[in-house]
Amino acid sequence: LTLGDNSNVDMKKVANTLINEDGEDTNRVIYLEDHDKASTQQNGRIAAKVDPGGNPHDPSWWALKKSAAAIGAVLTAPGIPMLFMGEEFVSYTAFKYPVPHKLDWSLAQSNKGITKMVSDLAALRANKKGNSGSLAVHGKKNGKLLLLSNDKKDKVALLYRYSGSSVGDCIVIFNMYNTSYSNYVMRNVPKSGTWNVVFNGDNKEYSPKFGNFGVQQKTVHVNNGVGSVMVPPYSMVILAL
C-alpha cells in the first residue's frame, strides 16, 4: 500500500491473503495498522508514508485512497477485523511508545467522509441490512478467488464470499491501480441473477476528491457466470445478492 508504483504489486498474493488461502487460523485477527506497525519505532501510518509532509486535515488523493483500501481489506476479509485508533479519520500521527500522542479528534470532522465510509463498511460487515451475511462469517473458510487481472496496469481481484444461504453472498472487487473500467467483465460468478451494488469506494460522499465513477450503477446482472461492472480507480466495489 505504501509503494509509489503499484505496477509490481502481486494481486494473486494479495487475493490469497484476503481469502485466507495461506492456511492461517480462520479466527485470525486481521489488521494493517497497530501500535507496533504504526509506531515511531517502525513504519508509521500508511497515510503519512504515502503523503510525507502532508496535511492530515487535507490528505492527498493517494493518502485517502490507500487508507480506504487498507480499511476495506480489513473489513471484508475473513477473520476478526481490527482497526487502529485514528484509522477511521486518516490520522498521520505515528504511535509514540511508551507515551502515545493524543488523537486529533478534529480530524473526524475534516475527514468525515472517510469516517462515514468506515461506518458503511462496518454495517456491511455486521450484516445490518440482512444482505451481506457472508462478510459477517468468521471461524470457517468462506472465500474464493473468481477472477484476477495482474499485469503491469491491471490490478483487479474479484473475491467471492459465500454465506451458505439463499441470500447474503458478496463479491468484493479490489482495484489496486489508478485505472478505471466502464465495462469490467466478471466471469466464473457462481450465482446468476441481479446483484446489488452496495458499496462504491469512489463515492464523493467519502471525499470531495473522489470521482464518483460508477456510482450510477446500482445493479449488475449476471447470467451463466458472466456480468459487467463499472470499477473506479484504486477503489473497492462490493456486490450483494
QUISUL-V928018 format. One record per residue. N is the residue number from 1. RES is the residue in one small letter. OMEGA is omega as a letter, one per 20 degrees, with the letter a starting at -180 (999 if undefined). Layout:
n=N res=RES omega=OMEGA
n=N res=RES omega=OMEGA
This chain:
n=1 res=l omega=a
n=2 res=t omega=r
n=3 res=l omega=r
n=4 res=g omega=a
n=5 res=d omega=a
n=6 res=n omega=a
n=7 res=s omega=a
n=8 res=n omega=r
n=9 res=v omega=r
n=10 res=d omega=a
n=11 res=m omega=r
n=12 res=k omega=r
n=13 res=k omega=r
n=14 res=v omega=a
n=15 res=a omega=a
n=16 res=n omega=r
n=17 res=t omega=a
n=18 res=l omega=r
n=19 res=i omega=r
n=20 res=n omega=r
n=21 res=e omega=a
n=22 res=d omega=r
n=23 res=g omega=r
n=24 res=e omega=r
n=25 res=d omega=a
n=26 res=t omega=r
n=27 res=n omega=a
n=28 res=r omega=r
n=29 res=v omega=a
n=30 res=i omega=a
n=31 res=y omega=r
n=32 res=l omega=r
n=33 res=e omega=r
n=34 res=d omega=a
n=35 res=h omega=r
n=36 res=d omega=a
n=37 res=k omega=a
n=38 res=a omega=a
n=39 res=s omega=r
n=40 res=t omega=a
n=41 res=q omega=a
n=42 res=q omega=a
n=43 res=n omega=a
n=44 res=g omega=a
n=45 res=r omega=r
n=46 res=i omega=a
n=47 res=a omega=a
n=48 res=a omega=r
n=49 res=k omega=a
n=50 res=v omega=a
n=51 res=d omega=a
n=52 res=p omega=a
n=53 res=g omega=a
n=54 res=g omega=a
n=55 res=n omega=a
n=56 res=p omega=r
n=57 res=h omega=r
n=58 res=d omega=a
n=59 res=p omega=r
n=60 res=s omega=r
n=61 res=w omega=a
n=62 res=w omega=r
n=63 res=a omega=r
n=64 res=l omega=a
n=65 res=k omega=a
n=66 res=k omega=r
n=67 res=s omega=r
n=68 res=a omega=r
n=69 res=a omega=r
n=70 res=a omega=a
n=71 res=i omega=r
n=72 res=g omega=r
n=73 res=a omega=a
n=74 res=v omega=a
n=75 res=l omega=r
n=76 res=t omega=a
n=77 res=a omega=r
n=78 res=p omega=a
n=79 res=g omega=a
n=80 res=i omega=a
n=81 res=p omega=r
n=82 res=m omega=r
n=83 res=l omega=r
n=84 res=f omega=a
n=85 res=m omega=r
n=86 res=g omega=r
n=87 res=e omega=a
n=88 res=e omega=r
n=89 res=f omega=r
n=90 res=v omega=r
n=91 res=s omega=r
n=92 res=y omega=a
n=93 res=t omega=r
n=94 res=a omega=r
n=95 res=f omega=a
n=96 res=k omega=r
n=97 res=y omega=j
n=98 res=p omega=a
n=99 res=v omega=a
n=100 res=p omega=r
n=101 res=h omega=r
n=102 res=k omega=r
n=103 res=l omega=r
n=104 res=d omega=a
n=105 res=w omega=r
n=106 res=s omega=r
n=107 res=l omega=r
n=108 res=a omega=r
n=109 res=q omega=a
n=110 res=s omega=a
n=111 res=n omega=a
n=112 res=k omega=r
n=113 res=g omega=r
n=114 res=i omega=r
n=115 res=t omega=r
n=116 res=k omega=r
n=117 res=m omega=r
n=118 res=v omega=r
n=119 res=s omega=r
n=120 res=d omega=r
n=121 res=l omega=r
n=122 res=a omega=r
n=123 res=a omega=r
n=124 res=l omega=r
n=125 res=r omega=a
n=126 res=a omega=r
n=127 res=n omega=a
n=128 res=k omega=a
n=129 res=k omega=r
n=130 res=g omega=a
n=131 res=n omega=a
n=132 res=s omega=a
n=133 res=g omega=a
n=134 res=s omega=r
n=135 res=l omega=a
n=136 res=a omega=a
n=137 res=v omega=r
n=138 res=h omega=a
n=139 res=g omega=r
n=140 res=k omega=a
n=141 res=k omega=r
n=142 res=n omega=r
n=143 res=g omega=r
n=144 res=k omega=a
n=145 res=l omega=r
n=146 res=l omega=a
n=147 res=l omega=a
n=148 res=l omega=r
n=149 res=s omega=a
n=150 res=n omega=r
n=151 res=d omega=a
n=152 res=k omega=a
n=153 res=k omega=r
n=154 res=d omega=a
n=155 res=k omega=a
n=156 res=v omega=r
n=157 res=a omega=r
n=158 res=l omega=a
n=159 res=l omega=a
n=160 res=y omega=r
n=161 res=r omega=a
n=162 res=y omega=a
n=163 res=s omega=a
n=164 res=g omega=r
n=165 res=s omega=a
n=166 res=s omega=r
n=167 res=v omega=r
n=168 res=g omega=r
n=169 res=d omega=a
n=170 res=c omega=r
n=171 res=i omega=r
n=172 res=v omega=a
n=173 res=i omega=r
n=174 res=f omega=r
n=175 res=n omega=a
n=176 res=m omega=r
n=177 res=y omega=a
n=178 res=n omega=r
n=179 res=t omega=r
n=180 res=s omega=a
n=181 res=y omega=r
n=182 res=s omega=a
n=183 res=n omega=r
n=184 res=y omega=a
n=185 res=v omega=r
n=186 res=m omega=r
n=187 res=r omega=r
n=188 res=n omega=r
n=189 res=v omega=a
n=190 res=p omega=a
n=191 res=k omega=r
n=192 res=s omega=r
n=193 res=g omega=a
n=194 res=t omega=r
n=195 res=w omega=r
n=196 res=n omega=r
n=197 res=v omega=a
n=198 res=v omega=r
n=199 res=f omega=r
n=200 res=n omega=a
n=201 res=g omega=r
n=202 res=d omega=a
n=203 res=n omega=r
n=204 res=k omega=r
n=205 res=e omega=a
n=206 res=y omega=r
n=207 res=s omega=r
n=208 res=p omega=r
n=209 res=k omega=r
n=210 res=f omega=a
n=211 res=g omega=a
n=212 res=n omega=a
n=213 res=f omega=r
n=214 res=g omega=a
n=215 res=v omega=r
n=216 res=q omega=r
n=217 res=q omega=a
n=218 res=k omega=a
n=219 res=t omega=r
n=220 res=v omega=a
n=221 res=h omega=a
n=222 res=v omega=r
n=223 res=n omega=a
n=224 res=n omega=r
n=225 res=g omega=a
n=226 res=v omega=r
n=227 res=g omega=a
n=228 res=s omega=a
n=229 res=v omega=r
n=230 res=m omega=a
n=231 res=v omega=a
n=232 res=p omega=a
n=233 res=p omega=r
n=234 res=y omega=a
n=235 res=s omega=r
n=236 res=m omega=r
n=237 res=v omega=r
n=238 res=i omega=r
n=239 res=l omega=r
n=240 res=a omega=a
n=241 res=l omega=999
